[in-house]
Amino acid sequence: ELSQNLKYIDHKYLILVDYAFSDKNGSLKGADARSFEIETANLFTKELNFKGRRLGDSNRPDVIISYEQDGAIIDNKSYKNGFSIDKHCADEMQRYIVQNLKRTPGIPANEWWKEFEKDVKNFYFLFISSKIIGNFKNNLNELSSNTGIKGAAISVDNLLYLSDKLKGNELKYSEFFDLINNDEIISTSR
């Protein structure tokens, strides 16, 4: 269904669906999680016109992106049965948001927040996963309330549809960030 409805983006990004729904264990699961982060960053930066990169690894967000004055911290979650933004994930995202807002030299030691473009003034957070389930909206609202930053969750299929609309000029980049409003982002197919 996705391949029939995507007109503008390269269909190689359909691999994101496999990574998002990965049910492998151990190091294979880790490899898929890394690939999910890498290909998400590639989608935004190589296929679309965002700045950013995969950061990944410990004590850093998976991906950061920006477009003009808007930037987002992205956390990829590879869960075959869906993702609900559990307490651990919310705490981790809150830590990244606070680090970015404070930008205290040496905290964390890798100062990952320096990777954002200099002109980014408006920040958001985004969770990307196979499908969004459970009490995620309350968790998004709580995280937003704790940090003053809006966030959203998006399933991988909706991410691909949204990307296709951006590439096809059916959606403006400023409208993309407007969709990040403490809820699930849903993009209908054609």
Number of C-alpha atoms within 10 A of each C-alpha: 7 14 13 9 12 20 15 15 20 12 13 10 16 17 13 25 19 16 27 27 19 21 14 16 10 7 9 12 15 14 14 21 21 19 16 26 28 19 19 25 24 18 21 19 17 14 16 16 15 20 18 22 21 21 18 18 9 8 15 22 22 23 22 28 24 26 18 15 13 20 23 23 24 27 22 25 25 29 19 17 15 17 22 22 23 12 11 9 15 17 13 14 23 18 16 20 25 15 18 19 14 10 15 13 11 9 13 15 9 12 16 19 21 11 13 20 18 9 12 15 12 14 20 22 25 23 24 25 30 25 22 22 16 12 12 20 19 14 19 26 19 14 22 20 12 12 15 15 21 23 26 23 30 24 23 25 23 20 20 25 22 22 23 24 23 19 18 14 11 11 14 13 19 12 10 16 20 10 16 20 18 24 18 23 20 15 18 10 16 10
